[in-house]
C-alpha cells in the first residue's frame, strides 16, 4: 500500500478535532492527541511499500549478494 498524504492528514484532523471538543482536563486532552498522532504516523509508516529496482548482484558460484539496494518507497 502506498503512503497517502490525505489519509495521514485526515487522521491528524480527527485527532485535533477530538481534543478541541474536550472541555475539561487539558493534560488528558494533550495525551489523547499525542496518542492519536502517534497512531497516524505509525499507520502511515506501516502502509509504505518498498519496491526493489536494482543494485544487488549474486555471485554465479553462490554466496551472499553484494551491491547497493536500489529502491523506491511509495
Protein Blocks (a to p, Z undefined) as FASTA:
>chain_A
ZZdfklmmmmmmmmmmmmmmpmghjllmmmmmmmmmmmmmmmmmmmpccddfbhpacdfk
gpadedjdddddZZ
